[in-house]
Amino acid sequence: MILTNITRRYTRIDSWFYDRFIADAVLAGTASLVEDIVAAVPAGGSVLEVGSGGGQFAVRLAEAAPALRITGVDLSREQVSRAAQRARHQPNVSFQAGSALDLSFPADRFDAAVSIGSIKHWPDQAKGVAEMLRVLRPGGLLLVVEVDRGCTLRDARSFVARFRTPRPLRAPALMGFRTYIAGQGLDLDDARKLVAPLAFTDSRVERTPADPMLLISGTKAGSS
Ligand SMILES: C[S@@+](CC[C@H](N)C(=O)[O-])C[C@H]1O[C@@H](n2cnc3c(N)ncnc32)[C@H](O)[C@@H]1O
């Protein structure tokens, strides 16, 4: 099971389960990320999503900004195929299999790089974030969202209430979320340590209001 072996590759069942019960709850909290990317990336610009899962966020971004070119990378071929199916009517979105730790793109390739709920699965989180920064052009925007290990019970409960699980399963889902998902997420110190060695002109680590999430954001140093 993915939650008891967090760096294991998502199987077909893991991918189905995440898509069916959880992905929409995550997507509901990403409106501000779409706005940030649209504000930062000019028309015709390119965006990388790392750990793109079933493609929900990439499709949402593509609908909001049809002039952007969006590439999703995910370790799981099952997820890539779900994402490709979901984005079949979006000509500006594509997905490929690959690891966050070894991105198959040249340096300075993207105007923005985003990752949502994926970093907790990476066996070397510092390497993955450094890879995202490498493929970002100077002045490009980096956004990493992960579940906050220090989240309040109230925020966790309202997030789990958005899962598509039947109501009687909410209590066990909340326990599972706190133990295996938030419990293996990032806390503020982890996130600050990840950002500290990297070349940003500005960077922030913050809790997202009313959601059990942390957001790392930054602009890659160097002139664009
Ligand atoms: C919790 S899901 C999040 C999916 C999507 N970002 C979302 O918000 O719906 C985590 C995703 O990260 C992917 N993943 C895990 N380890 C990875 C790695 N090392 N490189 C790239 N993707 C990875 C998984 O296959 C999975 O699709």
The ligand as a Tripos MOL2 file, in Angstrom:
@<TRIPOS>MOLECULE
LIG
   27    29     1     0     0
SMALL
NO_CHARGES

@<TRIPOS>ATOM
      1 C1         -0.6610   12.4710   -4.0780 C.3       1 LIG1
      2 S1         -0.4380   12.3140   -5.8090 S.3       1 LIG1
      3 C2         -0.6930   13.9860   -6.3540 C.3       1 LIG1
      4 C3         -1.0980   14.0520   -7.7870 C.3       1 LIG1
      5 C4         -1.4430   15.4510   -8.3140 C.3       1 LIG1
      6 N1         -0.3320   16.3680   -8.1930 N.3       1 LIG1
      7 C5         -2.6660   16.0020   -7.6230 C.2       1 LIG1
      8 O1         -2.5340   16.9900   -6.9020 O.co2     1 LIG1
      9 O2         -3.7570   15.4600   -7.8100 O.co2     1 LIG1
     10 C6          1.3330   12.1660   -5.9190 C.3       1 LIG1
     11 C7          1.8540   11.9070   -7.3200 C.3       1 LIG1
     12 O3          3.2810   11.9990   -7.3110 O.3       1 LIG1
     13 C8          3.7930   10.9870   -8.1620 C.3       1 LIG1
     14 N2          5.1840   10.6860   -7.7760 N.ar      1 LIG1
     15 C9          5.6010   10.0030   -6.7020 C.ar      1 LIG1
     16 N3          6.9380    9.9280   -6.6800 N.ar      1 LIG1
     17 C10         7.3800   10.5920   -7.7670 C.ar      1 LIG1
     18 C11         8.6650   10.8670   -8.3110 C.ar      1 LIG1
     19 N4          9.7780   10.4450   -7.6960 N.pl3     1 LIG1
     20 N5          8.7440   11.5580   -9.4570 N.ar      1 LIG1
     21 C12         7.6190   11.9940  -10.0870 C.ar      1 LIG1
     22 N6          6.3700   11.7590   -9.6270 N.ar      1 LIG1
     23 C13         6.2480   11.0750   -8.4770 C.ar      1 LIG1
     24 C14         2.8480    9.8210   -7.9540 C.3       1 LIG1
     25 O4          2.9280    8.8700   -8.9890 O.3       1 LIG1
     26 C15         1.5150   10.5150   -7.8450 C.3       1 LIG1
     27 O5          0.8900   10.6270   -9.0970 O.3       1 LIG1
@<TRIPOS>BOND
     1     1     2 1
     2     2     3 1
     3     2    10 1
     4     3     4 1
     5     4     5 1
     6     5     6 1
     7     5     7 1
     8     7     8 2
     9     7     9 1
    10    10    11 1
    11    11    12 1
    12    11    26 1
    13    12    13 1
    14    13    14 1
    15    13    24 1
    16    14    15 ar
    17    14    23 ar
    18    15    16 ar
    19    16    17 ar
    20    17    18 ar
    21    17    23 ar
    22    18    19 1
    23    18    20 ar
    24    20    21 ar
    25    21    22 ar
    26    22    23 ar
    27    24    25 1
    28    24    26 1
    29    26    27 1
@<TRIPOS>SUBSTRUCTURE
     1 LIG1         1 GROUP 0 **** ****
